Amino acid sequence: MHQNGFTTAILHSDRTQAVEHGAVHKPMHPSSEYAYEDARELAAVFQGKAGFTYARQGTPTTTALEAKITRMEGGKNSVSFATGMAALAGIFNTLLRRGDHLISSQYIFGNTNSLLGTLTDLGVEVTTVDATDVEQVRAALRPETRMVFTETIANPGTQIADLQGIGELCRERGLVYVVDNTLTSPWLFQPRVVGASLVMNSLSKYIAGHGHALGGAVTDTGLYDWADYRNIYEAYRKGPSTGWGLTQVKKKGLRDMGGTLAAEPAHRIAIGAETLALRMDRHCSNALALARFLNGHAGVAKVHYPGLPGHPQHERAATLFGGRFGGLLGVELAEGIDCFDFLNRLRIVLMATHLGDTRSLALPAAHTIYYEMGPERRKQMGIADSLIRVSVGIEDEADLLHDFDQALQGCMR
Ligand SMILES: *Cc1c(COP(=O)(O)O)cnc(C)c1O
């Protein structure tokens, strides 16, 4: 039977449900509460029947977005959150307990690194390892290890975790495998393929793409059987055991902790998601062209980009991500070029944090997003003081190359 492709499926996702008045977009539902004709029906929804009660636990708008994310990830079910960080907190805070051990890649988003510090203070043991090598993960295993966490392409060093090897290890040991897919997006990579249990996406980045809505999502791949996972509360041990983990993430993360995505940003994200595949291909081709150009430039000492043959995990990235390498570059400037002077000379590229926007963005990583963690941890993550993080946008390729060239030439004069 014919199966619709990635973009067709997102574009027509709302219409597969009954949409009021034949609207092409699922209308936005900002209502806080949902009323029922029959009090028994209200009680049934509280007791687990599908439906809506209070918007902190979801609305028809977030449900419509979650259906799209699930389809993109090839998963079983998704829960949306107010931000990517709320989604990560929703996973860690609801599935781990005091005394549990979490193994995380050492190459992770700075705020996630900070969140792991909070978890440590709450009594969860955290070990960070070089996840580009599964043997490092294996060496960190303990009897109390419950979960392994990694990103796909790390930011800003662009290290690629041994996603396949870690997946096999987790399956062998019955560990929950959580993959932050933000930098690849489900268009380049579906972590389900390497055995991930839960997939997290920051919807604020490539999936929305337009830089005017924040959101996050957790997708259940259905591959982990939670029957033997001791931290699932009795109340959520209902129905097929492969779904228990996400039920707990939703109940605790949305209902109890309140990290809920509002209807309005959910609607904006859903519209952005329609063009993910088109934008992502352009981000990738622009980034590859820029990486190649800068790699031979006199003003540049080193370019970190998985699409360059000299990248330590180039082959792995080529195999896992279908020959596309993402939109993020790390650029170390040549000695004598001041990173602030360079950035100030850019005309098209915006000096701003954030990534995955249609516009190209750049910032001095060590002095901004990785400032708080200090020089030692930065060194462990491979973040040099002169490292510029570039989120390559969808501008015309020649304009981007020209902008970097004129800024570098200006600094070298
Ligand atoms: C941005 C980002 C997050 C957090 O997402 P927000 O939506 O900004 O909270 C998490 N992980 C990675 C890899 C990110 O780039």
The ligand as an SDF file (V2000), in Angstrom:
LIG
                    3D

 15 15  0  0  0  0  0  0  0  0999 V2000
   17.9250   24.7410   22.2190 C   0  0  0  0  0  0  0  0  0  0  0  0
   18.2230   23.3710   22.6440 C   0  0  0  0  0  0  0  0  0  0  0  0
   17.5540   22.8040   23.7280 C   0  0  0  0  0  0  0  0  0  0  0  0
   16.5450   23.5800   24.5400 C   0  0  0  0  0  0  0  0  0  0  0  0
   15.4540   23.9790   23.7710 O   0  0  0  0  0  0  0  0  0  0  0  0
   14.5790   25.2940   24.1370 P   0  0  0  0  0  0  0  0  0  0  0  0
   13.3840   25.1090   23.2900 O   0  0  0  0  0  0  0  0  0  0  0  0
   15.3960   26.4810   23.7810 O   0  0  0  0  0  0  0  0  0  0  0  0
   14.2890   25.2210   25.5910 O   0  0  0  0  0  0  0  0  0  0  0  0
   17.8670   21.5100   24.0820 C   0  0  0  0  0  0  0  0  0  0  0  0
   18.7730   20.7950   23.3940 N   0  0  0  0  0  0  0  0  0  0  0  0
   19.4350   21.3080   22.3350 C   0  0  0  0  0  0  0  0  0  0  0  0
   20.4250   20.4550   21.6190 C   0  0  0  0  0  0  0  0  0  0  0  0
   19.1800   22.5980   21.9270 C   0  0  0  0  0  0  0  0  0  0  0  0
   19.8500   23.1170   20.8900 O   0  0  0  0  0  0  0  0  0  0  0  0
  1  2  1  0
  2  3  1  0
  2 14  2  0
  3  4  1  0
  3 10  2  0
  4  5  1  0
  5  6  1  0
  6  7  2  0
  6  8  1  0
  6  9  1  0
 10 11  1  0
 11 12  2  0
 12 13  1  0
 12 14  1  0
 14 15  1  0
M  END
$$$$
